[in-house]
């Protein structure tokens, strides 16, 4: 009987030591997790202090290259940018580029920040190559067979040829008409 009580005491002592080890491991893991969370919040705070909440990095200028100056106000309104209010680092420049390239008369765009307060936007416009249906038509087409509204695309100072004889019921600006590829070539 004495041997049984000694065994019970030994197993109780071993279980107590294992519980202490387990609690130490849990405590260390908890401290590590809390430290990582604290470091994450510190990084977020530093990031905001240096970039997104910094008044020195407010958008004060937007420079457009490759676009007529008369369209800059309309483009600012379209992009929903506000001078002296938006921060350069809160602006999603990839999203701005995608939105600009959705415009039918724009072929490509690049957008980048110039510190401390400037956003530069380089635009490549589509060049009309021919009228559709008749001379001085509302619709023109570029080298990629993309239909453009003549009033919204760049002004061409020379006479354009006219493409006739194709069947198209409805035309929308920005629509690509592959059937015109041969005529454009």
Steps between C-alpha positions, in 0.01 A plus 500: 500500500787732571633441148166608347497831690861569395407434135198729528719775652762456225238517222343803667844667515567417134156631397559822695840550329345437157223748575758762600697436178184527295401826673848644439481413128153653473617812685803540269283454189249752632776754567639448149155546343433815701843635406430442130164675526664794680770520231231493229312789661825691543582454130150614404535809719842585357370445146211737560722760665755490218276449198120494500437763769795722409389848388820547300391221265167652398419503130570855386575450130396264225700508180340357187719421204355406162162663553363841413499744794129569452414147613690497829208624713267241351762231560542608865126478548488159330782365719343650815825660614503807723799730511626596847283232658605155371822348628741358240526170687126447538451529123494163325702580187431161339127565531543848352689354203226241441228768516684720251549209260123433508448825311446412136735758346794405727728220387723479808595689813770495765460658842771562756572709808763771515568588861408706687173613337463409132320233302622457141275345241632417154229429246520354151188587303355300215559662162202500262585351160169502316140614516230236513209509251547857367733801503491703826303220667453485875699175502868448423720194537864459608777258398371229737147512349366674811202728438531854638264792525663767282413777747671335794821379336799706402451756224654404168604783273497298179230338295419139585389226263148357534426132558168394348331179405499309827193394692473616860167568667618670819832658580632605839813696581779266607357204307749302295393408147735226374317497164668835424852364542560444130362842403724670757812323374 
